[in-house]
Every structure is written in C-alpha cells, then in structure tokens.
Amino acid sequence: MLRSVLTLIRTEPVLRQRMALGAFGFACFSILWTAIAFLLGGHYGYGEGVIGLFGLAGIAGAAVAPLSGRLADRGHGRMAVTLFLVLLLASWALLDVGGTSIVALVAGIVVLDLGVQGAHINHQATIYALRPEARSRVTTAYMVSMFCGGVAGSVLAATVYGASGWDATCLLGAGMAGAALLVWGLTQRTAATPLRSPA
C-alpha cells in the first residue's frame, strides 16, 4: 500500500502539482506563525495571552472554505487557485507593514489565512477527484508534502528572523508565495485536468 502511494505520485501530474502548492502554502503559514511570536513578544512587548489572541484573526479563513468548494464545483477552480495564491503573495506586503502597525498585521493575517485555506480546500477537491477509490493514499501524499513544507517554513523563519528580523522574514514568505505562483503557472499544461467535485 505504501509503495502504491509512490506510484500515484509518479503517475498523477496533478497530484504532484498540488503537493508542491500545498507545501509552499503551508510553508507560508508556518513562517508567519513561527516568526510572529518573536515580533509580538519582542518588538511589541506583548505577553503570551495577548499573542495567543492573534490566532483568532485566522478564523476568517474558515469562512472561505464553502466559497472555494463552490467555485471548484462550478468549473472555476483554476481561477480560484490563482486568486488565492495572489492573496497569499499580497498578504506579505501587509504583514511587512505590520512590523510597525497592528492594524496592518491583523489584516495581513486574515488575508494570508484566506489564501492558504482557500487554496487548500481546492487542492483537496482536485486530488480527491483524481482517484476516488484511492482517496486515503492521495491524501497521504498531499499531507506529507504539505507538512514537510510547514517544517521547512518554521525552521527557515526562526533562522531568518533571528539573523535579519521581520522585514527579511516577510521577504522569505513572499518568496514562498511567489514560488507557488510560479509552479502554478508552469504546470498548467502538464497538469491539465478537469476540476470536478470529489466523489
């Protein structure tokens, strides 16, 4: 069964595409939530309780899940992924300003979470439609890739923030988002497949 997961990765270009996008998206998520604790605790001087409240801003991402699913069901999945990845990239501009503005920081968190969650829902709908009979195995491939991206994002965020601060960390996040957009653009032809709702 484990060997068949590797076979799915080798034979399904759409799965490979969404694995890469999921990894970059979760890397962005991890970069933010690793480094923001340093920013809020150091630069802003907030305690753990207040820092924890910033996680509430991420709840907005849950609201986009039904919209992302509906767009995929209506055949607009590709447009939706492009929009969510653009939001992900744009969020880092707001987050960079958030180094000196709490309002911009909260707005950046909301926009980033919208981008990550919206794209994630679309990725899941797409890979589940590839092989409905192998849903658990495509999920395994996708989630392993996504969490590898998250681990890399956390490690890089801690290293970059410690060495160069918040602005450099935001550049790192923007680079990850930009890489996701690049992958999305370059793989449209090789990973072309109809977007269907999951069976």
Secondary structure, DSSP 4 states (H G I P E B T S, - for coil): -HHHHHHHHHH-HHHHHHHHHHHHHHHHHHHHHHHHHHIIIIIS---HHHHHHGGGGGGHHHHTHHHHHHHHHTT-HHHHHHHHHHHHHHHHHHHHHTTT-HHHHHHHHHHHHHHHHHHHHHHHHHHHHH-GGGHHHHHHHHHHHHHHHHHHHHHHHHHHHHHH-HHHHHHHHHHHHHHHHHHHHHTTTTT--------
